[in-house]
Amino acid sequence: MIKINENYLKLQASYLFSTIAKRVAAFQSQHPEKSIIRLGIGDVTRALPPACITAFHAAVDEMGQEPSFRGYGPEQGYDFLRKKIAENDYQTRGADIQADEIFVSDGAKCDTGNIQELFSTDVRIALPDPVYPVYLDTNVMAGRTGEFAEGRYDGITYLDCTRENDFIPDLPAQPVDLIYLCFPNNPTGAVITREALKKWVDYAKQTKAVILFDAAYEAFIQDDALPRSIYEIHGAKDVAIEFRSFSKTAGFTGTRCAFTVVPKTLTAWDENMNPHFLHALWNRRHTTKFNGVSYPVQRAAEAVYTDGGKAQVKNLINGYMKNAALIRSEMTALGYECTGGENSPYIWIDGRRDSWEFFDLLLTKAGVVCTPGVGFGKCGQGFIRISAFNSYANVEQAMGRIKTALKGE
């Protein structure tokens, strides 16, 4: 008799954004005359940069000619892209990351979920709360948690992120082995200083822990004093894996290209305390379970680093940040406390009521989709997240609707 992995039965009924989609679809079926403005899921709306499109077309043309046709590429990514990433995203900022430490993939979501396969099922996990659901759910699937009760899983060390600590988690009070951090943060939009990030690096070095650092939103940082990579912190190469994506940076959500950095000096231990390099283990996993990102997509991603590509990406980022500034300004004017929107495309808003109640109010009264904060964790209760990913005209309209809906409250 075939049996299932019963850890899947511990998962909540559905993935957060699937639940939102079902609620919105139900409302639309009941009210087909109402237009909906979506500021919930973090999906970009503006077209790919022209430099990327030109490179994409050229690469497709290459695939149409036998002399330039390419079959299977290197699973780790083509050297032309890996070198550009290393030079532009790391070495120019003083981070000693080499091209062969970069693994190109089809998404940071996939990599942040898959990376946990490298670690023992009994490692002690530390997760911020609120948190991007993939970090938690993939560890539930792997059997690293107990049962779900009162909004949390047994066996997880939750790092509370609240207004009192500016949504920057404190170091864990109990020993942990694997630490998830995300800055600029999804969902709260909070950012971390060099000094605060150094505390985490120092903690990981002292305790032989590993930090999984999600920097998918680093391109939205406007303050040059803030770190864009954990590898800008001395010693981080010995304790951290970093995830990045072209999805939000250059609009690749539908094109799919990202990368993970696994330094060659990063080690973990077996039960006999023998050290092993995680770079070699991830390379083994990557080459076994992944066939690589397509050649045309990698050429399109490479174009991000051309002069034209850099300018066009900056224009995309500025457009979304203009949206974020408007959302933050309008919600603050309505009397709501906000985090994010200054170095992040997300605005985290204290709704002063149940998260799903506020979600339903904005959907039914304003026709605006947000994300209920409690969907990201127990500490998200009472908050909502509004995304800046839409056109400025739609964001203006959405904020006008929200002001009307909340008038008099």
C-alpha positions in Angstrom: 0.0 0.0 0.0 1.4 3.3 -1.1 1.7 5.9 1.8 1.9 9.6 1.7 4.3 12.0 3.4 2.1 12.8 6.4 4.0 16.0 7.1 1.9 17.5 4.3 -1.2 17.0 6.5 0.2 19.5 9.0 0.1 22.3 6.4 -2.7 24.8 6.6 -5.5 24.3 4.1 -3.9 26.3 1.3 -1.1 28.6 0.4 -1.9 32.2 1.5 -2.1 33.6 -2.0 -4.3 30.8 -3.3 -6.7 31.6 -0.5 -6.7 35.3 -1.5 -7.3 34.4 -5.1 -10.3 32.2 -4.2 -11.8 35.0 -2.1 -11.4 37.5 -4.9 -12.8 35.2 -7.5 -15.8 34.5 -5.3 -16.4 38.3 -4.8 -16.1 38.9 -8.6 -18.5 36.2 -9.5 -21.1 37.7 -7.1 -20.3 41.3 -8.2 -19.3 41.1 -11.9 -19.9 44.8 -12.3 -17.2 45.9 -9.9 -13.7 46.5 -11.1 -10.8 45.1 -8.9 -7.4 46.8 -8.4 -4.9 44.2 -7.2 -2.3 45.4 -4.7 -1.9 42.1 -3.0 0.5 39.6 -4.5 3.9 41.0 -5.3 3.7 40.5 -9.1 5.1 43.2 -11.4 2.9 44.8 -14.0 5.3 46.8 -16.2 6.9 45.3 -19.4 10.5 43.9 -19.5 13.2 46.4 -20.1 13.9 47.0 -23.9 17.5 45.9 -23.5 16.3 42.5 -22.2 13.8 42.1 -25.0 16.5 42.8 -27.6 18.8 40.3 -26.1 16.0 37.8 -25.7 15.1 38.1 -29.4 18.7 37.8 -30.5 19.1 34.6 -28.4 16.0 33.1 -29.8 17.3 33.8 -33.3 20.5 32.0 -32.4 18.4 28.9 -31.4 16.9 29.0 -34.9 20.2 28.4 -36.6 22.2 25.2 -36.4 25.6 26.8 -36.1 24.5 28.8 -33.0 21.9 26.4 -31.6 22.4 25.3 -28.0 21.1 22.2 -26.3 21.6 21.5 -22.6 23.4 24.3 -20.9 25.4 24.1 -17.6 23.0 23.5 -14.7 24.8 26.2 -12.7 24.2 28.8 -15.3 26.2 30.1 -18.3 29.5 31.8 -17.4 28.5 35.0 -19.2 25.7 35.6 -16.8 27.5 34.3 -13.6 30.4 36.6 -14.3 28.2 39.7 -14.8 26.3 38.9 -11.6 29.6 38.5 -9.6 31.1 41.7 -10.9 28.0 44.0 -10.8 26.1 42.8 -7.7 29.0 41.9 -5.4 32.5 42.9 -6.4 31.5 46.5 -7.1 30.2 46.7 -3.5 33.3 45.1 -1.9 31.9 41.6 -1.6 34.4 38.9 -2.6 32.0 36.7 -4.5 33.2 34.7 -7.5 31.3 33.6 -10.6 31.5 29.9 -9.7 29.8 30.6 -6.3 26.7 31.7 -8.1 24.0 29.2 -9.2 21.4 30.5 -11.7 17.9 29.2 -11.2 14.3 29.8 -12.2 13.2 31.5 -9.0 14.2 32.6 -5.5 11.0 31.0 -4.3 12.2 27.6 -5.6 15.7 28.0 -4.1 14.6 29.1 -0.7 12.3 26.1 -0.5 14.8 23.6 -2.0 17.9 24.7 0.0 16.6 23.1 3.2 17.2 19.6 1.6 20.9 20.1 2.4 20.3 20.0 6.1 19.4 17.3 8.6 15.7 17.0 9.5 16.5 17.6 13.2 18.2 21.0 12.7 16.7 23.8 14.8 15.0 26.4 12.7 14.6 30.1 13.5 12.0 32.1 11.5 10.9 35.7 11.7 7.2 36.2 12.3 5.7 37.5 10.2 7.5 35.7 7.4 7.3 34.7 3.7 5.2 31.5 3.9 7.6 29.4 1.7 10.3 29.3 4.4 7.9 27.8 6.9 5.9 25.5 4.7 8.8 23.7 3.1 10.2 22.9 6.5 6.8 21.6 7.6 6.9 19.4 4.5 10.3 18.1 5.4 9.2 17.1 8.9 11.1 19.6 11.0 8.0 20.8 12.9 5.4 19.4 15.3 1.7 20.1 15.0 0.1 23.5 14.3 -1.6 25.0 17.3 -2.7 28.6 18.2 -1.2 30.0 15.0 2.3 28.4 15.3 4.1 25.1 14.8 5.8 23.2 17.6 9.5 22.8 17.1 10.1 26.2 15.4 11.9 29.1 17.1 9.8 32.2 16.1 11.5 35.5 16.0 8.9 38.1 16.8 8.9 41.2 14.5 6.8 43.9 16.0 6.5 47.7 16.0 8.4 47.7 19.3 11.6 46.3 17.7 11.0 48.1 14.3 10.2 44.7 12.8 13.9 43.7 13.1 14.0 40.4 15.0 16.2 40.0 18.1 18.8 37.3 18.3 17.2 34.0 19.4 17.0 33.3 23.1 17.6 29.5 22.6 20.1 27.7 20.4 19.3 27.4 16.7 21.1 26.0 13.6 19.4 27.5 10.5 18.2 31.1 10.4 16.0 32.7 7.8 16.4 36.4 7.3 14.8 38.6 4.5 15.8 42.3 3.9 14.2 44.4 2.6 11.6 42.3 4.3 8.7 40.6 2.8 6.1 41.3 4.1 6.9 44.2 6.4 9.1 46.3 4.2 11.6 46.8 7.0 15.3 47.1 6.3 18.4 46.3 8.3 21.5 48.4 9.0 25.0 47.1 8.7 25.4 47.1 12.4 22.3 45.0 13.1 23.2 42.6 10.3 26.7 42.2 11.7 25.2 41.0 15.0 23.5 38.1 13.1 26.7 37.2 11.3 28.7 37.2 14.5 26.0 35.1 16.2 26.1 32.5 13.4 29.9 32.3 13.5 29.9 31.9 17.3 27.2 29.2 17.2 28.1 27.4 13.9 24.7 28.3 12.5 23.9 29.1 8.9 21.9 32.1 7.7 19.6 31.9 4.7 19.5 35.5 3.5 16.7 36.4 1.1 17.7 39.6 -0.7 15.1 39.4 -3.5 14.2 43.1 -3.0 17.6 44.6 -2.7 17.2 46.7 -5.8 14.5 48.8 -4.1 16.9 50.1 -1.4 17.2 53.9 -1.8 19.5 54.5 1.2 23.1 53.9 0.2 24.1 53.4 3.8 22.1 50.2 3.9 23.7 46.8 2.9 22.3 45.2 -0.3 24.0 41.9 0.4 24.9 40.1 3.5 28.3 39.6 2.0 29.1 43.2 2.5 29.5 42.2 6.2 32.9 40.8 7.1 32.8 37.1 7.8 29.4 36.4 6.1 30.9 34.1 3.5 31.6 31.6 6.2 28.0 31.5 7.5 25.5 32.7 4.9 23.7 31.7 1.7 22.1 34.5 -0.3 19.1 34.4 -2.6 18.3 36.9 -5.3 15.9 37.3 -8.2 15.4 39.2 -11.5 11.7 38.9 -10.9 11.0 42.2 -9.1 14.3 43.8 -10.2 13.7 43.6 -13.9 10.2 42.3 -14.3 11.1 38.6 -14.8 8.1 37.1 -12.8 6.8 35.5 -15.9 10.2 35.0 -17.5 11.8 33.2 -14.6 15.4 33.8 -13.6 17.1 34.1 -10.3 20.3 33.0 -8.5 21.6 31.7 -5.3 25.1 32.4 -3.9 26.8 29.5 -1.9 30.3 30.5 -0.9 33.0 27.8 -1.2 34.1 28.5 2.3 30.7 27.8 3.9 30.6 24.5 5.9 28.2 22.4 7.9 28.9 19.2 9.9 27.8 15.6 9.9 26.9 13.7 13.0 30.5 12.8 13.6 31.5 16.5 13.5 33.2 16.2 10.1 33.0 19.4 8.1 31.4 19.5 4.6 31.4 22.3 2.1 27.8 23.3 1.3 28.9 24.6 -2.1 29.7 21.0 -3.2 26.4 19.7 -1.7 24.3 22.3 -3.4 26.1 21.8 -6.7 25.3 18.0 -6.4 21.7 18.8 -5.7 21.4 21.4 -8.4 22.9 19.2 -11.1 20.7 16.2 -10.1 17.4 18.0 -9.8 17.6 21.0 -12.1 18.4 21.2 -15.9 19.2 24.9 -16.0 17.5 28.1 -17.1 17.0 28.5 -20.8 19.7 30.2 -22.9 17.5 33.0 -24.2 16.3 33.8 -20.7 19.9 34.0 -19.4 20.9 36.3 -22.3 17.9 38.5 -21.4 19.1 38.5 -17.7 22.7 39.4 -18.8 21.3 42.5 -20.6 20.2 43.8 -17.2 23.9 44.6 -16.6 24.4 46.7 -19.8 24.4 50.5 -19.5 21.0 50.6 -21.2 19.7 47.7 -19.0 20.8 49.4 -15.8 19.1 52.7 -16.7 15.9 50.9 -17.7 15.8 48.8 -14.6 16.3 51.9 -12.5 13.3 53.5 -14.2 11.2 50.4 -13.4 12.3 50.5 -9.7 11.6 54.3 -9.5 8.1 53.8 -10.9 7.2 51.2 -8.3 8.8 53.3 -5.5 6.7 56.3 -6.6 3.7 54.1 -6.1 5.0 53.0 -2.7 5.5 56.6 -1.6 1.9 57.5 -2.6 0.4 54.5 -0.7 2.4 55.2 2.4 1.6 59.0 2.3 -2.1 58.4 1.8 -2.4 55.7 4.5 -0.4 57.8 6.9 -2.7 60.8 6.2 -5.7 58.5 7.1 -4.1 58.0 10.5 -2.6 54.5 10.0 0.9 53.6 11.1 3.0 52.3 8.3 6.4 50.5 7.8 8.1 50.0 4.5 7.5 51.9 1.2 10.8 53.8 1.5 13.3 51.1 0.7 10.8 48.4 -0.3 7.8 48.0 -2.6 5.7 46.8 0.3 3.8 48.9 2.8 3.0 47.2 6.1 -0.1 48.9 7.7 -1.5 48.6 11.2 -5.2 48.1 10.3 -6.4 48.4 13.9 -8.6 45.4 13.5 -8.5 41.7 12.4 -6.4 41.3 9.3 -9.0 39.3 7.3 -11.7 41.8 8.4 -9.7 44.7 6.9 -9.0 42.6 3.8 -12.7 42.0 3.3 -13.5 45.7 3.9 -11.1 46.9 1.3 -12.2 44.3 -1.2 -16.0 44.8 -0.8 -16.1 48.6 -0.2 -13.1 49.7 -2.3 -12.6 46.9 -4.8 -8.9 46.8 -3.7 -7.0 43.6 -3.0 -4.4 43.7 -0.3 -2.8 40.9 1.8 -3.9 40.1 5.3 -0.9 40.3 7.6 -2.0 37.3 9.7 -1.4 35.1 6.7 2.4 35.7 7.2 2.3 34.7 10.9 0.8 35.3 14.3 2.6 38.6 14.7 1.0 39.8 11.5 -2.5 39.8 13.1 -4.0 43.3 12.8 -1.9 44.3 9.9 -2.3 44.3 6.1 0.3 44.5 3.4 -0.2 46.7 0.3 2.0 46.1 -2.7 3.3 48.9 -5.0 3.3 46.6 -8.0 0.8 48.3 -10.4 0.5 51.3 -12.6 0.6 54.8 -10.9 -2.9 55.5 -12.3 -4.3 52.3 -10.7 -2.6 53.1 -7.4 -4.0 56.6 -7.4 -7.5 55.2 -8.1 -7.1 52.5 -5.5 -6.1 55.1 -2.8 -9.0 57.3 -3.7 -11.3 54.3 -3.3 -9.7 53.4 0.0 -10.1 56.9 1.4 -13.8 56.8 0.5 -14.2 53.4 2.1 -12.5 54.4 5.3 -14.0 57.9 5.5 -15.3 58.7 8.9 -13.5 55.8 10.7 
